[in-house]
Amino acid sequence: MTLLDHTLEELHDLLVKKETTAEAIMKAVYERIAQTEDKVGAFITLTEEEALENARKMDAAGIDPNNILSGLPIGIKDNIVTKGVLTTAASKMLEDFIPVYDATVMEKVMGAGMISVGKLNMDEFAMGGSTERSAFKITHNPWDLTKVPGGSSGGSAAAVAAGQVPMTLGTDTGGSIRQPAAFNGIVGMKPTYGRVSRFGLIAFASSLDQIGPLTRTVKDNALVLNAISGYDEKDSMSYNEATPDFTAGIEAGVKGMKIGVPKEYLQEGLEAGVKEAVLKAIETFKELGAIVEEVSLPHSKYGVPAYYIIASSEASSNLQRFDGIRYGYRSPDAKTLEEVYVKSRSEGFGMEVKRRIMLGTFSLSSGFYDAHFKKAGQTRTLIRRDFEKVFEDYDLILGPTTTTTAFNIGGQVHDPVAMYLSDILTVPVNLAGVPAISIPAGFSNGLPVGLQLIAKHFDEQTIYQAAYAFEQATDFHKEKPNL
């Protein structure tokens, strides 16, 4: 067993007992990255010198015995603004952007004593489901290097699965934490909208974006969410209530818990191996004492079209700021002000970003707003009400995270409709703003299968309680890719 095979609590105990040091852990991280990065391609930027210096300072000052995350390494998705560190959102538009301030989550990361090891690859501006849309590199799935790691937080998930780093931060707009977590056989939490501050997150769709943790185990995940949650006056949608301890009661089990399984989630289009793993998971929950019954989310089938209209419309608005004037890429061939705008945006944005800007601009344009954006908003309300109705009688909703396991690199990237439809099981959660997690639930043809657990607003504790019970009853989280 290496240092990086330990849980966060185990690493903390080693540090407190002085059986290792923060510097030794950090060196192990960079050694592992050096061994695997050529195959996986998870990072855009590494901050090795700064990280090692921070680790030495922490060792000299002494590890806080009351702070489990103190001195431990974390990777950061490259759309989270980090002071003094290249932050690109995986786009040519921001290839030279070095922020002068930290996102709120970065302040919380550093306040908890965590040490950032670098910035992780992603789909450009978080628009994609495979991490093939990065302007810089393609990230590979550690379980099968010919497969995608999912997206847009593919780098964040692949780094954890490859054992490069024990925890990372990702972002989830329509499934971009949960889908990569499923494809990589790890734990990924999309918190309730408003639970974690979005200040300093390079916006894709402001009413949908949420930052969340990716880890190997459920309890590790809860520990990271503890650290990054909380009210922030700089985020107008931040939840102004005290943050609970998400590890409290995590070992209470699921006996008597009522879990609903939407019939829509197990219908046509679900890969046989994925369905088999989910059905076995249902039996496991029953054996653990949960009451599992069929429910219905009748409007979930409209989630994908509603999501892509809303998300693209918000993206169209948010990305107006990238115009070649204030910061970001400026075309060297532009001769006039109009050419600065047109050429800079045409050359700086990738194809998928431009596709979504066009879709969003069309949806918001005069004569089409009522037919598209307004109806998408009404559909969003119906989807949220479906969840609310189920949660009147049930504690959790259970189903597959994705309809398939990881697909081939190049397999869907040129078919945007197929790529969009792969989000059918995750986007309703974002439209409703509720929390959801993906946890390892088995394998199909040697590739990981993810199980999705969904709860009502601000009830992440119940999710963690059920996820932990399932994890302890199975061994899927112990499986690791052979790199």
N, C-alpha and C positions, 0 to 999 in steps of 0.2 A: 504494500500500500504506500502510495506517495502522499505528500502533503495535500495535494489537490483532490485526493479521494475522500477527504474528510468533509463532514457537514460544517456549516458556519459555527454552530455551537462547539463542535469538537476542535475546530481551529482556535476558537476563543480560549478554550480550556488549555490548549497547548501553549498559547501565548501567556496566559495568566500564570501558569506553572513554570514558565520560562524554559519549556522543553523545545521551543522554537522561537523565532523572532519574526517581526513583520518584514524585515529585510529578506530573511530566508524564504518566506512565503512569496514575496514579490519576485525574487530571483527564480523560484520554481515556476511561477507564472510565465515569465519571459522565456525560460528554457522550453516550456511546453509550447508556447507560441512559435518559437524558432523551429521546433520539430514538426509542427503540423500546419503552419500558416500557408506554406506553398501549396498544400493540398486543399485546404478549406477556404482560405481567402476571406476571413471574417472581419478583419480590421482595415480601416482606411488610414488611420493615424495611430501610432504608438507613442506614448509619453514616458519612455523607460527611464530616462535620466531623472525627470521630475518625480516619478513614482518612487524610485529607489531612495531619493533624497528625503521624500516625505516619510518613507518607512523608517529610515535611520533616525529621523527626528522623533518619530513616535516611540521607537525603542528607547531612545535616550530619555524621553520624558516619562516613559512608563505606560504600559497599556492599562486603560481604564477597566477594572474588573467588573464594573456594573454596566458596561457598554459592549454587548456581544459583537457588534460589527467593527469595533475599533481596531484599526490596523489591517483590515481585510481588503482584498482587491475586488474592484468592480469595473465592468466595461460599460460604456455609455453609447447609446445610439447616436449617430452623427447628425440628428436634427435637434438635439438638445444643446442649447447655447452654453459654451464653456469658455470662461474668460482666459484669454491668452493662448487658446488651443484651436487649431484649424477646425472649423465646423462647416461642413460642405453640404449637408443634406443629400450627399451623393450626387450633386449636380455640378455641371460645368459653370452654371450661373454663380455658384459660391465657391469655386475652386480655390480662391485665395482669401476667403473670409475668416478673419481672426477676431472674435468678439471682444468687447471691452467690458463685458459684465457676465455674471453667471445666471443661468436659469435658477428659479427657486429650488427645484429638485437638486441641483448641483450644490446649492448652499446647504441643503439638508443632508446630502451625501457627505459633504466635508464636515458638517457639524456633528455627524454620527461617527466620524473618524474613519470612514471608508476612504480608500485610495484608488483614484481612477487610473487604469492602466492604458487607456486609449479610447478612440472613437470607432464605432462599429459600422460596417457596411450595411446598406439598405437600398430599397428601391428609391429612385429619385423623388425627393419631396414626399416620401412615404406612399407613392402612387404605384402600387403593384402588389403581386402576391407570390413573387418568386425570387426576389433580389437579383433578377436578371436586368433590371432597368436602372442599375447604378451606372453613372457616367465613368466609373473608374475600374470596376472589376465585377466578375460574377462570383458569388459565394456558392460553395458546394456543400451538399448534405454529408456530414461525417459518416452516416450509416451506409451511404452509397454515393460515391463522388460523382456519379453520372446523374444524380437526382438533384432537384432544387431543395433549398432549405426552407422554402416558404418565404413569405414576405408580408409587409415590408421590413419587419424586424428580423430578417433572415440572418444577418450577421450576429445579432444579439443571441439568437437561439443556437446557431451553429457553434459559437464560441463556448457556450455552456456545455453543449453535447460533446464537443471535442475535448473537454477538460482543460481548455485554455484559461478559464476564469470561472470561479464558483457562482457568480451572480452578475447579471447585467440589467440594464434598463432598456425597455423598448417602448414603442407607442402603438396604440391600437385605435384605428379610425373605423375599420369595418371588419376587424378580425386579425389585425397585423401583429398581435402578440400571441393569440391563441392558435392560429393556424401554423405559424412556425414552430411553436411549442409542440403541437401535435406531430408535425413532420419530423421533429428531432427527438421525440421521446422524452421531453422534459416538462417542467411545470411553468405555466405562463398565466398570469392574472391580469385581466382587464378590470380595474376597479370601477366603482360607480362614478359616473360623470360628476366632477366636482370634488371628488375625494382627494385628488392629487393636483396641485397647482399646474396650470398650463403656461404660466408666465416664463418666457424664455424658450418655449417650444416653438420651433419654426412651423407655423400653422399650415395645415392642409385644409381641414374642414373644422372650423372652430367649435361647432355645436356637437361634434362627434369625437374629436381627438381626446385621448387620455393616455397618460404615462403609466406604466406598470412594470413589475419585476418579472424576470425569468431566472429560474434556479433549477437545481436537480431534485430538490425535495420540497414537500408542501410546507413544512415548518420553516425552512430557510426562506421560502417565498413570503410567508407571513411576517417574518422578522424584517425583511427589506421593506415591505409595505408599511410596517410600523414607522420606519425611519423617514419615509418620503411623504407620508400623508400629513394633512393638516391645513387649516385655514390660511389663506394668503390674500391680503387686501389688494394685491396687484393683479389678482385674477377675479374679475367681476362675477364669475360663476362658481367661485370656490365655496365649499360647504362650511358654514360658520358654526361648527359644533366641535366639541372635544373629540379627538381620535381615540377609539378604544384600543386595547391591546389585542391584536388579532391572534395572538397565541393563547390567550386566556380561554380555557375550556376546549382547546383543540383536541384533547384526548377523551372527550366525553362520549364519543361514539355516535351512532345513528339510530339506536334502538327507539322505535316509536316515531321517528322522523318520517314525514310524508313527502314522497318524491313523485313528481309527475313526469311522464315520458310522452312528449308530443307525438301523436301518430304521424304528423307531417314529416317528422325527422327520420322516420324509418321506412319511407316509401321508396318508389322507384328512383334509380340514379345512385343509390348507395352501394359502394363496392362490397362484394360478398364478405371479404375478410374483415372489413370495418364493421359491418353489421353483426357479424359473429362475435367480435370482440365486445361490442356494446351490449349485446344480449347476455354475454357471460358476466359483464360488469353489473348488469341489472340483477342477475342471480346472486352475485356476491353481496350486493346491498341488501337483498332480501335475507340472506343468511346472517347478515350482521344485525338484523332486526328492523330494518326500514320497511315501510309500507310503500310499495311501488305500484302505481296505477297509470293507465293511459289517460292522457288529456289532449286538448286540442288548442293549437295556435293558428286559427283559420286564416289570418291575414299574413302569416309569415312568408307565403309564396310570393307576395308583392314586395318583399323586403329589398331584393336586389335592384329592381328598377327605381324604387323610391330612394334607396340609398345613393345610387349613382347620379341621380338628378340633384339631390341635396348636396352631396359631397362635392360634385363637380362645380355646382353653382358657388359654393363657399370657396372652393379653390380658385375659381376665376376671380373672385373678389380679393382673396388673400394674396394672390401672386401678382396683382397689379403693381405692387411696390418694387418688383424686380424689373427695372426699366432701363438699366445702364446709366443712370444719372447719379444716384446717391452712393450706392455700393453695389458690389457684384460685378459680373462680367459686362464689359462694354466692347462691342465689336470694333476692331482696329480699322475696319474698312468704312465705317460710317462717316459721311461727309456733312450731313445736315441733321437737324434735330429729329426729324421724322425717321431718318435712317438709323439714328442712335436707338430709338425705340424699337423699330421693326427688326433691324439686323441683330441687335443685342438679344432680344427675346427669341428670335428665330434660331440663332446659333447657340444661345445659352441653355435653352430648355430642350430636353429630350422629347422623343416622339410621343410617349405616353402622357407626359405632362401637357404637351400642346393639344393632344386629343381631348383631355379632360377640360382644359381651359375653353376650348371651342364648344364642347358639350354644355358646360356651365353657362357660358355667355349666351348661347342660343336659348337655354332654358329660362334665362332671366330677361330676355329681350322683349320688347313691346310686341304684343300680339300672341306671345307664347307663354308668358308668365303664368296665367290662369290655367292653361292647358297642361302645363308641366310642373313648375315649381310649387304652385299652390296645391295641386292634387297630390304631389309627393308629400307635402306637409300634412295633408289630411290623412293620407295613408299611414304616415308615421304615428299619428294619434291613434289610429285603429290598432296598430301593432302594439303600442304601449298599453292600450286598454286590454288587449289579449293577455299580456303578461300580468297585469294587475288582477284580472279576473281569476287566473290560475292561482296566483299567490294568496287569494282569499282563503283557499283550502289546502294549499301545499307549501311546504318549506323550501323546496328546491325543484328545479326542472333539470332533467338529465337527458343527454343525447350525444351523438357523435359530434366532434369538433369540425370535422371535414368529411366530405363524401368519399374521398379517396385517400390513399397514402401519397407520399411525395411522388410527383411526376418527373419525367425526364427533363433535363436542361434542354431548352429549345423546343419542348413539346407543346407548349401553349402560348409562348411569348408573342407569336405572330397571329394569335386568334384572341383578340380582346374580349369577345363575347364569352368564350369558354373560360377565360381567366376570371371574368366578372362573376359568372355563374358558380364558380368554385367557392364563392363567399356566401352561398345561400344559407348556411347554418350559423354564420357568425354575425352578419350585418344586422339582424333584428335586435340583437343585444345592444348595439351602439345606438340604433334608432330609438330604443326605449330608455337608454341611459342606465341600464341596470348592470350589476357586476357579474362577471363570469370567469371561470378558470378552465384551462385545459390541463389534464393530467394524463400520464401514461396509462394505457389500458390494454396493452398487448401488442401483437405484431401481425401483419398480413404480408405474406411473401417476404419476410425478413425486414420489413420496414415498420416503424412505429405507428401505432394508432392512438389518437387522442380522444379522451372522454371529456365532454363539456358539462360543467355544473353551473347553473344560473340561479341567482337569488333575487329577492326584491331589493329596492334601492337601499344602499348603505348597510347591507347585511352580509358583508364579506366574511364575518365570523362563522356563520352557518356553512358557507361554502368551504372554508378551511377545515371545519370540524368534520364534514362529510368526506372531503378529499383526503384528509389525514387517515380517517378510518379505512378507506379503500386502499390507500398506499400501504398501510401496515398489514393489511390482509393479503397483499400481493407482493410480487418481487420485481415488477416491471421497471420501477425506478432504479433498480440496481444494475440493470443491463446497460452496457456501454458499447459504443461502436469500436471496431478494431482498426485503428489508424496506423 
